[in-house]
Every structure is written in C-alpha cells, then in structure tokens.
Amino acid sequence: MAKVVKFGGSSLADANQFRKVADIIRSDKERRYVVPSAPGKRFSDDTKVTDMLYKCYDDVCGGANAVAAFLPIADRYNGIISDLGLTISLDREYEEITDNFTKRVGRDYAASRGEYLNGIILANYLGFNFVDAAKGIFFKANGEFDAELTDATLASILEGYDCAVIPGFYGANPDGSIRTFSRGGSDFTGSVVAKAIGAELYENWTDVPGFAIADPRIVKNPKFIDVITYRELRELSYMGATVLHQDAIFPVRNAKIPINIKNTNDPSAKGTMIVPEAPEGKNEHIITGIAGKKNFSAVAIEKDEMNGEIGFLRRILTLMDVEKINFEHIPTGIDTMTLIVDTDDLKKHPNFAERVKEVSNPNHIEIEDHLALIAVVGRGMKATKGTATRIFAALSHANINIKMIDQGSSELNIIIGIHEDDFDEAIRVIYNMFMLQE
Ligand code: ASP
C-alpha cells in the first residue's frame, strides 16, 4: 500500500523545514509518493518563491536581464541545498529557466519552476526518483484538466517507481507547453497522484493543525474538525474556508480515498480527516464548520402574480446565461424573487437591471450591495431539531438582521445572508452558540 504526501510551501520554506519533512516521510515506509509546493514564507513578511517567480518573469518581460532578475530566487534554492549539505547543483536548470524567461515562454512556465526546482532538491535529499509533472499531468486544448489521460499516464509512470517526488501545481498542454492550476494548486496535484496510484490515503501536510471550525482570524482559538465528509468540505471551501484548494477533493472523491490534513510542525497530532461517508455513530458536534464570503449583491425582483406566470424564472435565468452572470442563490417568494450574485460580477454588467425589465416587465427591481453569506455546515443537522432556531436566536441576540435564508436541500447546509458589517460578529455568535453550549 502507499500513501501520497503533499507538503505545502511553508513546510518546505527552508532547510530546517526540509528536515522535518524528511523525518515525516522516513517514519512511515508507505509514504512513497511526495508532492511538494514551492518554498513558501519563512517569516511573516517573507515572499513566497511563486510570487518571486511571477514578479521576476514580469520584470524580464519589461526589459530586465533574466539572469540578474533570477538571482534572488537561485539564492533561495542554493541556500536550501547548502544548508542541507547536498552536493547537487541547479546551475544548469537556472540557465535553462533564464533562457526561457528571455524567450518569454509564459507566466505559467515561470511560476511552475518553483515546484520543479523544489522537487529536484527534495528528491535528491530523500533519495527518491524525480518525476516531472509535465510528463504525467495534462490539460486539454481548451485549458481544462485532462483527468483521463493524466490518470492513465501517471499510473503507468509511477508503477515503475517505488518512491517518487512529483512537483505540484503544473502539467503540460497538448503542445508540451506548461500550464499551472490556480493558486494553491499543488493540493490538486496531490489528489491526482493519489487517484492515479490508488493510494490508501492522501496526506496533505501544512502549517496548521487541520480545518478550524471557524476562521481563527475571526474566532479566537477555535476548535478543529476531527472528521469531515467530502460534501461538507466542498460546501465550506466553496464558501471561503481555505487550508485545502477547493477542487482538491474531486480526483479522490470517486475513488473514495480519504484526505488527512496534517501539521508538519506537530506531526503526531491527528489533524483533520476528510472522508467519503460520515462515520457510524453520533457526531460529536451538530455543526461541522462555519464559513462565509463577503461582496455579494441581492437583485430583488417584484411582480404581481409572478407565481402564476409560467416561464418567469426561465426568462431571468436565460438572461443570466446570456449575460454570463453566475448566481449563488435564488430565494423566491410568492410575487418576488431575489438573485444573489457576486458584486464584482454584477458591476461588469451595469445594464443588468434594465435587461431584467426588458425580459420580465416587473413592478419593481432593486439592487442591494454589501451582502455577506455565511454557511453553517454539518451532517449532524439532519438528525437534530432546532439547529436553525439556534442560529437565528444567536443572530437575533446579537441584533443582526438576517436578509436571506437558504437551507440546502440535503439538510447539510444553512446559508444566511447578512450585511457585510455584521460578518465577523455573526460568525462568532454562531460559533459560540454551538461550540460553547454543546
Ligand atoms: N506554489 C503555488 C502557489 O503559491 C502552488 C501551491 O503552493 O500549491 O500558489
């Protein structure tokens, strides 16, 4: 059996962190396939290598000399190599990279070199094989990730290696050029590798103890989630909980491979386990997590006898489709409906209200900005009465006005719309209601 282990940037920020990573890998011989990020921040106002690469490439495109611009990046890698006492030299790679920068091969290529170089160093330090992600992770011509080709190719490559390091964050386009996933995408690579080798477990090592029930920047010392299902996680990460890239569950989901979020700086702690199905028995907590996002707008549409008008909703949705505006929620009343949309998205369509009038002839239309959405997620809700009451009571005691309520059809999620100014307080009072009183 094998485990795939992905280490985030802060876990590989310097030689000291590399040593911790190697200890973790060596302490379990099933940890055979390793996916590294690029070196992250060593201290709070440090710069991640990925950001240095983007800037370096932009500077070169703006006329800077590639070799000179690349020096601070080479210094970071050389520092890690020498502090670890390794004898490899990456000079040849630096030369190739700076040549390619001068040829302006692209920003994605530039950013991907962070993981690529880190992967070479880590493979050398561990005595593992290095497998370039461009050889086994592929995109289609339209830019979509090519899951089938990747799965088949990676599986056959990795079959040949007992132990390997596969850099995160990038793969190849059909023409061989490099494309990256979105930021934080090494999580996705780890998941893809886990799927390809049929891993028993995907360990995602980071610098926090796991998923916090609520954002620690808002709730002081929140509890951490022990076990969360894929579906709960999807709801929470979509609604802004970070820690894991929001797409990272997709490759492992069908294969039912669990993901364990672990802390490189405290390896014996259990972390958060992300599992396909809810474990048997009663949940420890009714709610699993709380997350939220700001910057939404509500487009409220009112029309007499809307409810009896066949095709009303269809006309509005067709308009959204034509205008390419994504909606988050559509709460409806008898003669009213509200579209909850991303404010930035809406701002790109200043004539939207006019267009709604054209297609639906409403009595009244009004747009309200500064809305925040908070999702209270928990598989325990289904079996527990009074969850909504407790959420509303908490908000009402805090004098927070609720502007929208949406309970997901799965009874896994209650979403509340409030004014942005109430965002932090709302999360705190909901957290306290469930975590301090259970
Ligand atoms: N290094 C990339 C980033 O900073 C990808 C990753 O770390 O997952 O976004």
Residues whose N, C-alpha, C, O or C-beta is under 5 A from the ligand:
A	BS01	LIG	G9 S37 A38 T50 F169 R183 G184 G185 S186 D187
